[in-house]
Amino acid sequence: MPRLLVLGLFMGLALSLLGCAGTTETRGVEIAGETFDLSALEPKRADLVKAALSQIGTPYVYGGETPYQALDCSGLMLVAHEAAGMRIPRVSTQQQAAAKPLRGAPKAGDLVFFKTGPSQYHVGLMVDQQRFVHASTSKRRVRLANLGSTYWSERFLGAGSYL
């Protein structure tokens, strides 16, 4: 099935599941019993965060870029940005290089970059002032993490945005 058709089906399903039926008027999303109020965000940021949050629970698969089935960290960023109408590079290091570098604290919709090993890099998307969504290799699924935790703060490289 062509990638654009798959993306179109994904976007329709995601919008239906999020209860917004193609509009950004509804700016809240409930995931795993938690409600995320996105009403203060610009529409593009809200769309991006909703798209990423909709993938929570999706299995981690290295090289994965299939919504709801298989995602790695940069594949999650690719899928979320495509659902919000943006094109970004596929690989986390390329995503960091192409993003507008940010000074100060990242906001919802901004990317956060990490070095997790000698030649391993990781990326997540901020959903609020403290947490980001990412495809976790250790938990083998897309989940939330806290940017201020010791693990992530020690590995933090910086933040960037395509917004």
C-alpha positions as CSV (number, residue, x, y, z in Angstrom):
1,M,0.0,0.0,0.0
2,P,1.5,3.4,-0.9
3,R,3.0,5.4,2.0
4,L,0.7,8.4,1.4
5,L,-2.4,6.1,1.5
6,V,-1.2,4.5,4.7
7,L,-0.5,8.0,6.2
8,G,-4.0,9.2,5.1
9,L,-5.6,6.2,6.8
10,F,-3.5,6.7,9.9
11,M,-4.4,10.4,10.1
12,G,-8.1,9.7,9.7
13,L,-8.0,7.0,12.4
14,A,-5.9,9.1,14.7
15,L,-8.2,12.1,14.4
16,S,-11.3,9.9,14.9
17,L,-9.7,8.2,18.0
18,L,-8.8,11.6,19.4
19,G,-12.3,12.9,18.9
20,C,-11.5,15.8,16.8
21,A,-12.7,14.6,13.4
22,G,-10.3,16.7,11.4
23,T,-10.3,19.9,13.4
24,T,-8.1,21.4,16.0
25,E,-11.0,22.8,18.0
26,T,-10.9,19.9,20.5
27,R,-7.5,20.4,22.1
28,G,-7.5,17.7,24.7
29,V,-6.6,14.1,24.5
30,E,-7.0,11.2,26.9
31,I,-4.4,8.5,26.9
32,A,-4.2,5.7,29.4
33,G,-6.5,7.4,31.8
34,E,-4.7,10.7,31.7
35,T,-6.1,13.8,30.0
36,F,-3.7,16.2,28.3
37,D,-5.0,19.7,27.9
38,L,-3.5,21.2,24.8
39,S,-5.9,24.2,24.6
40,A,-3.1,26.7,25.3
41,L,-1.0,25.4,22.4
42,E,-0.9,26.8,18.9
43,P,-2.9,24.5,16.6
44,K,0.2,23.0,14.8
45,R,1.8,22.2,18.2
46,A,-1.4,20.7,19.5
47,D,-1.7,18.5,16.3
48,L,1.9,17.4,16.7
49,V,1.6,16.5,20.4
50,K,-1.7,14.7,19.8
51,A,-0.2,12.6,17.0
52,A,2.8,11.6,19.2
53,L,0.6,10.8,22.2
54,S,-1.7,8.7,20.1
55,Q,1.2,6.3,19.6
56,I,1.7,5.5,23.4
57,G,1.8,1.7,23.8
58,T,3.0,1.1,20.2
59,P,5.7,-1.6,20.2
60,Y,9.3,-0.4,19.8
61,V,10.9,-2.0,16.8
62,Y,14.3,-0.8,15.5
63,G,13.8,0.9,12.1
64,G,10.0,1.0,12.7
65,E,7.9,3.7,11.2
66,T,4.5,2.0,11.1
67,P,1.9,3.8,13.2
68,Y,0.3,1.6,15.9
69,Q,2.4,-1.4,14.9
70,A,6.1,-0.7,15.1
71,L,8.1,2.5,15.8
72,D,11.6,3.4,16.9
73,C,12.4,6.9,18.3
74,S,13.0,8.7,15.1
75,G,10.2,6.8,13.4
76,L,7.8,8.1,16.0
77,M,9.0,11.7,15.3
78,L,8.6,11.1,11.5
79,V,5.1,9.7,11.9
80,A,4.0,12.5,14.3
81,H,5.3,15.3,12.1
82,E,3.8,13.8,9.0
83,A,0.4,13.5,10.8
84,A,0.7,17.2,11.6
85,G,1.6,18.0,7.9
86,M,5.3,18.4,8.2
87,R,8.2,16.5,6.6
88,I,11.4,15.8,8.6
89,P,14.4,13.6,8.1
90,R,14.2,9.9,9.1
91,V,17.2,9.5,11.5
92,S,17.5,11.1,14.9
93,T,20.9,12.7,14.2
94,Q,19.6,14.1,10.9
95,Q,16.5,15.3,12.7
96,Q,18.7,17.2,15.2
97,A,20.9,18.7,12.5
98,A,17.9,19.9,10.5
99,A,15.8,21.2,13.4
100,K,16.0,24.9,14.5
101,P,18.1,24.7,17.7
102,L,16.4,26.0,20.8
103,R,17.8,28.0,23.7
104,G,16.0,27.7,27.0
105,A,13.5,25.1,28.1
106,P,11.8,23.1,25.3
107,K,8.0,23.5,25.0
108,A,5.3,21.0,24.0
109,G,5.9,20.0,20.4
110,D,9.7,20.6,20.5
111,L,12.2,17.7,20.0
112,V,14.6,16.7,22.7
113,F,17.9,14.9,21.8
114,F,20.0,12.5,23.8
115,K,23.2,10.5,23.5
116,T,22.5,7.2,25.1
117,G,25.6,5.3,24.2
118,P,29.0,5.6,22.5
119,S,27.4,5.8,19.1
120,Q,23.7,5.8,20.0
121,Y,21.4,8.7,19.8
122,H,17.8,9.1,20.9
123,V,14.9,11.6,20.3
124,G,11.6,12.4,22.0
125,L,8.9,15.0,21.7
126,M,7.9,17.3,24.6
127,V,4.2,17.0,25.6
128,D,4.3,19.5,28.5
129,Q,7.0,21.3,30.5
130,Q,8.5,18.2,32.0
131,R,7.6,15.1,30.0
132,F,8.3,13.8,26.6
133,V,7.0,10.9,24.5
134,H,9.5,8.5,23.0
135,A,9.9,5.0,21.7
136,S,11.7,3.3,24.6
137,T,14.2,0.6,23.8
138,S,14.3,-0.5,27.5
139,K,10.5,-0.7,27.9
140,R,10.0,-1.9,24.3
141,R,7.1,0.5,23.6
142,V,6.2,4.2,23.1
143,R,5.8,5.8,26.5
144,L,6.2,9.0,28.5
145,A,9.4,10.0,30.4
146,N,10.5,12.9,32.5
147,L,13.2,15.2,31.1
148,G,14.3,16.0,34.6
149,S,15.1,12.5,35.6
150,T,18.7,11.7,36.3
151,Y,19.0,9.3,33.4
152,W,17.7,11.7,30.8
153,S,19.2,14.9,32.2
154,E,22.7,13.3,32.1
155,R,22.3,12.3,28.5
156,F,20.5,15.5,27.2
157,L,22.2,17.1,24.1
158,G,19.7,19.8,23.4
159,A,16.4,20.7,21.9
160,G,15.1,21.7,18.5
161,S,11.9,22.4,16.6
162,Y,10.4,22.3,13.2
163,L,7.6,24.7,14.2
